[in-house]
Amino acid sequence: MSTAGAESGAIGGIVARSPQQMRDQNAAIILDRIWDAPDGAALTASEIIDSTGLTRATVLAICSDLRELGWVVEDRAPSAVPGRGRQARRFAFNAHRRLVVAADIGLSSVTCVVADLHGTVLGRVRHLNDDMPAPLDRTAQLMGCIQEVLALAEVDASRVGAACIGVAASVDRNGAPLPGDPFWENFRIDLTRLAAVAPWSTTIENDANLAATAEFAADPSGGSDPLIALLSSDRFGAGLIVRGELMRGAHGAAGEMAYLDYVRAVDNPYGLSLAARLLVDAAHVSGRNTVLGDRRPGEEETVLREVLDAVEQGDEVAREIVAVLVERLALTISTFAQFVDPARVVVAGGVADTVAPLLPAVRARLTQLLPFSPVVESSALGRDVVLVGAVRTAIAQLRARALSA
C-alpha cells in the first residue's frame, strides 16, 4: 500500500478527519508492515520508514504504542562491534498476542486446532464418529473438541480472538445451512450454545470455500485467473477464487454440486472416496473376484489407495473402478469448467495424497471434453486443506479489528 501523503491526512484516498483518526490509520499501516514480515523477522525503524513513507518520529511513537498493546516486541541488543553502543531499535510481530481456533466438520469426523497468528498450529484434536450416520447435534461434538484442544495446548479461552468452522454444507452469511438438501442439516451449529465454551467471534464457512482460500494463499501466482479447489472425498464441493477474492454467490451456494444428481454418467455428487467404496460394494454384491475387501460406511478414507494398489496387482475389478473414477472426475470438472473457464483446478481433501495417479488420464479426457483445458493438479495441503483455510480466515478476521481487539 502506498502511504505517500499519509501524514498530511490522506491515506489511500481517504482523508483523516482528526489527528486521532490519522494516528489510527498510521498505526494500522505500521502493524500491517510488521505483521507481514517473514516469520520471526524484526524490522528496523528505517525499514518501516522506507516502506511506509512515514516520519521517524511517527514510526517510533506508534511502534512504542504497539509494544504497549502487545502487538510488537522490541529488540535492541548491544552491538557485536566494540565501541558501537546499542544496535538500532528493531520491531517484530508478536504472533502470540492472540490465538485462533479452526475446525473442520466432516460427516465422519471433527478436527480442531488452535494456532498462533502466523498460522503455526499449537494443538490438534480429531474426534471420529464411531457410528454412522453422524450425530445430528454437531454443536455438542464441536464444543467437546474445542475444549479438548485448548486443554491440550494449555491455552485459556480468553487468549483466543476468533474462530472459523468449516462445514460440508452450503451456508448463508450467518453460518446456517441453506434449505434444499437434507444432508446439509448434519452441519447445523448453534452459535449461542457454542459461545458457552467459545466466547469469541466465530465464523462458519463452507469447507470447499476454505479449501479454495488455502490453495490460493499457497500459490497466488495465478493472479486474477479463476482458481477452483475441488474437494473430492465423501462428496464433491467446489470453492472458487476470482481476482484473488472468494466467490460465495448471492446466497452462499456458489460451488455447490448437488446439480450432479442431474448430470448423466455422474448421477450424484459423491466424491472419489465414497464413489470408490460404493463401486467396491457393487463388485462384492455381484460376486466379482477381487482382492479388494469390504468397507462399512464411514471407512472410505483408505479405499482409493487400496484400489490403486490392487491395480498394481493386476486386479481387473480395481482397473475398472479406476476407469470409472477417471471418467467421473473428468466429467465433473468439465461441467463447471464450461462456465467458469478456470486456469487451475486443484483436487483437494483427503484424497489429495492418492489421486495423483489418476490425473494424467483425467487431463487427457478433458482435452476431448473442453476446448480449453485447465491445469489439473492434486493439492499439496492434503487432508488439512480446510483447516489451513479456516486458520487463515480466522486470522484475517482478527487482523481486521486488531487495534480494537
Buried (B, 14 or more C-beta within 10 A) or exposed (E): EEBEEBBEBBBEEEEBEEEEBBBBBBBBBBBBBBBEBEEEEBBBBEBBBEBBBBEEEBBBBBBBBBBEBEBBBEEEEEEEEEEEEEBEBBBBBBBBBBBBBBBBBBBBBBBBBBBBBBBEBBBBBBBEBEEEEBEEEBBEBBBBBBBBBBEBBEBEBEBBBBBBBBBBBBBBEEBBBBEEBEBBEBBBBBBEBBEEBBEBBBBBBBBBBBBBBBBBBBEEEBEEBBBBBBBBBBBBBBBBBBEEEBBBEEEBBBBBBBEBEEBEEBEBBBBBBBBBBBBBBEBBEEEBEBEBEEBEBBBBBBBBBBBBBBBEEEBEBBEBBBEEBBBBBBBBBBBBBEEBEBBBBBBBBBBBBBBEBBBEBBBEBBEEBBEEBBEBBBBEBBBBBBBBBBBBBBBBBBBEEBBEB
